[in-house]
Amino acid sequence: MVRAKNLLHANSITLPPFGYWTLEDWLTKGHECDEIRDCMLGWDLTDFGSGDFDTIGLTIFTLRNGHHTLRPYTNKTYCEKLLISEENQVTPMHYHVLKQEDIINRAGGTIVIELHNRSGNDGLADTDVTVSLDGVKQTVPAGTQLMLTPGESITIPPFLYHRFWATEGSGPVILGEVSRVNDDLSDNYFLKKSGRFPEIDEDCSPIHYLCNEYPTAG
């Protein structure tokens, strides 16, 4: 998280206050912070169950999010995240059923996004893929790897398989994600079995809670 914060600050990106709260700070937080807890805002580190974060993983910070069923958050129908993808650090092939998202290269190197339509047996279809890149519709062959430089974006509709990584030699990439409500507990469908919230073996004292670790209000 220290590296992630330094990278964000180097690119003039400041997190909201709760992004800096320590474990001790959370001891003073009551029900006024339930939106952060219930909508899983904040830090998220995942290796997707690979055990190899440097190769298959992602650093995420959820800035805002609603909830599909839990009031009073059902009226917030959108989500915004920051994603940090290191060089050759892959987010594995997956799709969403409910969520449509825009993935934006905010700063850093070049991000590669590979696309496939979903087949009837939940695999990868060998059919052309139609997507919108910064409002411009394009149709590309299955498995095309699109390269987005800073400022460029892509819209990923539901049921479209995608995976992404920062290209070797270009440096880490700070991505923005703007989407419908995000539900990481039930709306991630991976081509190969993956774990979304794996166990973390801490090699140093934690600085911040992850979004699925917050203590309940005292």
Protein Blocks (a to p, Z undefined) as FASTA:
>chain_A
ZZmmmmmmmnopacdfklmpcfklmmmpcfklmmmmmnopajdddeehnopaklngcddd
dfbdcdfklccklmpccdcddddddehiacdddddfklccddddfbhcddddddddddfk
opacdbdddddeehiacdddehiacdddehiacdddehiacdddddehkapadddddddd
ddfklmcccfbacdfbdcdddfbdcfbdcfklcccdZZ
